[in-house]
Amino acid sequence: MTDAKIAPEILYQDLKEAVDRSFNMVSIDTDTSTSDTVAIMANGLAGEVDHGEFRCAFQRMARELAKELARDGEGATKLIEVTVDTAASFPQAKRVAKSILNSPLMKTAIFGADPNWGRIAMAIGKCEEQTAIVPEKVSIAFGNLLVYQGRSLGEENLARLKAYLNNPEIVIHVSLGLGDSKATVWGCDLSPDYVSINAAYAT
């Protein structure tokens, strides 16, 4: 909700643009509730505003709210942020990022603080229609700790990786080496509590 005076058709475009890069980039378990809704209302009481500033503030707020949704996922113990860059297009970057984020094996590895980059590579490989992706161009990092760059980089950072994965927020960074497009998605780890919460009540 906003007090800004903005024409409905412009506000709609602002909403769509913000949602496409925030709420639509969240995944807890790949499922979408029938009641999931995003809406914006403007009463105009504050009068005209600088539209550029409003748009930037709106997008920033939407991203922060999206991250809070992911952080509050059922049974979540960690927020996971996956960024895929140097992709050939935004749809490609989003496809790969969502594949990584939605992998149960990756999510359970993050829960257990296991720096198993092979599960990330597996999730990239599941995007079988993305035939331009080749392992030799790909790099994978947990935070700023590089674990794969066309080949495995060994286990010299294993202790630091395990320590990093015990943080409440985990960043996974994948570069495809194909272009200049980028996408960031948010989700959470997969804990035993997720099963308990979703199995313990009748619908």
C-alpha positions in Angstrom: 0.0 0.0 0.0 1.2 3.5 -0.8 0.1 7.1 -0.4 1.7 8.0 -3.7 -0.4 9.3 -6.5 0.3 7.0 -9.4 -1.9 6.2 -12.4 -3.3 2.6 -12.2 -1.8 1.5 -15.5 1.7 2.7 -14.4 1.3 1.1 -10.9 0.4 -2.2 -12.6 3.5 -2.1 -14.6 5.6 -1.3 -11.5 4.0 -4.2 -9.7 4.6 -6.7 -12.5 8.2 -5.6 -12.9 8.8 -5.8 -9.1 7.1 -9.2 -8.7 8.9 -10.8 -11.7 12.3 -10.1 -9.9 11.2 -10.8 -6.3 8.1 -12.9 -5.4 8.3 -14.9 -8.6 11.9 -15.7 -7.7 11.0 -17.5 -4.5 10.6 -21.2 -4.1 10.2 -23.2 -0.9 9.2 -26.6 -2.4 8.3 -25.8 -6.0 4.6 -25.7 -5.1 2.3 -22.6 -5.3 -0.7 -22.2 -2.9 -4.0 -21.3 -4.5 -4.1 -18.3 -2.1 -0.7 -16.8 -2.9 -1.4 -13.2 -3.9 0.5 -10.0 -4.4 -1.4 -6.7 -4.7 -0.7 -3.0 -4.5 -3.0 -0.1 -3.7 -2.4 3.6 -4.0 -4.7 6.2 -2.4 -2.9 9.3 -3.8 -3.0 11.2 -0.5 0.8 12.1 -0.7 0.4 13.6 -4.2 2.8 13.2 -7.1 6.2 11.5 -6.4 9.4 11.0 -8.3 8.5 7.8 -10.3 12.1 6.6 -10.6 12.7 6.8 -6.9 9.3 5.1 -6.2 10.1 2.3 -8.6 13.5 1.7 -7.1 12.1 1.7 -3.5 9.3 -0.6 -4.5 11.6 -3.1 -6.1 14.0 -3.0 -3.1 11.1 -3.6 -0.7 9.6 -6.4 -2.8 13.0 -8.2 -2.8 13.3 -7.9 0.9 9.8 -9.2 1.5 10.5 -12.1 -0.9 13.6 -13.0 1.1 11.6 -12.9 4.3 9.1 -15.3 2.8 11.9 -17.7 1.9 13.6 -17.3 5.3 10.2 -18.2 6.9 9.7 -21.4 4.8 8.2 -24.4 6.5 10.8 -26.0 8.7 13.5 -23.7 7.4 16.8 -23.2 9.3 18.7 -21.3 6.6 17.9 -18.8 3.8 19.4 -19.9 0.5 20.2 -17.3 -2.2 21.2 -18.7 -5.6 22.6 -16.3 -8.2 23.4 -17.5 -11.8 25.3 -15.0 -13.9 27.1 -14.8 -17.3 24.1 -16.6 -18.7 22.9 -16.3 -22.3 19.6 -14.8 -21.3 17.5 -14.1 -18.2 15.2 -17.1 -18.8 18.2 -19.3 -18.9 19.7 -17.9 -15.7 16.4 -18.2 -13.9 15.8 -21.8 -15.1 19.2 -22.9 -13.8 18.9 -21.0 -10.6 15.5 -22.5 -9.9 16.7 -26.0 -10.7 19.5 -25.6 -8.1 17.2 -24.1 -5.5 14.5 -26.7 -6.0 16.8 -29.7 -5.7 15.9 -31.7 -2.5 19.4 -33.2 -2.5 21.0 -29.7 -2.6 18.6 -28.4 0.1 19.3 -31.3 2.4 23.0 -30.8 1.9 22.7 -27.2 2.9 20.7 -28.3 6.0 23.5 -30.7 6.9 26.3 -28.1 6.1 27.7 -30.5 3.5 29.6 -28.5 0.7 28.7 -31.1 -1.9 29.1 -29.0 -5.1 28.3 -32.2 -7.1 24.6 -31.7 -6.2 24.7 -28.2 -7.7 26.3 -29.5 -10.8 23.6 -32.2 -11.0 20.9 -29.6 -10.7 22.5 -27.6 -13.6 22.6 -30.8 -15.6 18.9 -31.4 -15.1 18.3 -28.4 -17.4 18.7 -30.7 -20.3 17.2 -28.3 -22.8 20.0 -25.8 -22.1 22.4 -27.5 -24.5 24.8 -24.5 -24.7 25.9 -25.1 -21.1 29.2 -26.9 -20.9 31.0 -27.9 -17.7 34.3 -26.4 -18.9 32.8 -22.9 -18.8 30.9 -23.3 -15.4 32.1 -22.1 -12.0 30.5 -22.8 -8.7 31.0 -21.1 -5.4 29.6 -21.1 -1.8 29.8 -17.5 -0.8 33.2 -16.3 -2.0 34.7 -19.8 -1.7 35.2 -21.2 -5.2 34.7 -25.0 -5.4 34.6 -25.7 -9.1 35.9 -23.9 -12.2 35.8 -26.2 -15.1 37.2 -28.8 -12.8 37.2 -29.7 -9.1 39.4 -27.4 -7.0 40.2 -30.0 -4.4 39.4 -30.0 -0.6 41.8 -27.3 0.7 38.9 -25.1 1.7 36.8 -27.9 3.2 37.0 -26.6 6.8 36.1 -23.0 5.7 33.3 -24.4 3.5 31.8 -26.4 6.4 32.0 -23.3 8.7 30.4 -21.1 6.0 27.5 -23.5 5.6 26.6 -23.3 9.2 25.6 -19.7 8.7 21.9 -18.8 8.7 22.2 -17.3 5.2 23.9 -19.2 2.4 24.8 -17.8 -1.0 25.4 -20.1 -4.0 27.0 -18.4 -7.0 27.1 -20.1 -10.4 28.7 -18.6 -13.6 27.8 -20.2 -16.9 30.3 -18.3 -19.1 27.8 -17.8 -21.9 26.7 -14.1 -21.8 25.9 -11.2 -19.5 22.5 -12.1 -18.1 21.8 -12.8 -14.4 19.1 -14.1 -12.1 18.8 -14.4 -8.3 16.3 -16.7 -6.5 15.6 -17.3 -2.9 14.5 -20.4 -0.9 15.4 -22.4 2.2 16.9 -25.7 3.3 15.0 -28.9 3.7 14.8 -30.1 7.3 12.9 -32.9 9.1 10.6 -30.3 10.4 9.3 -29.7 6.8 8.0 -33.2 6.7 6.6 -33.0 10.2 4.7 -29.7 9.6 3.2 -30.9 6.3 2.4 -34.4 7.5 0.9 -33.6 10.9 -2.4 -32.0 10.0 -5.4 -33.1 8.0 -6.6 -30.9 5.0 
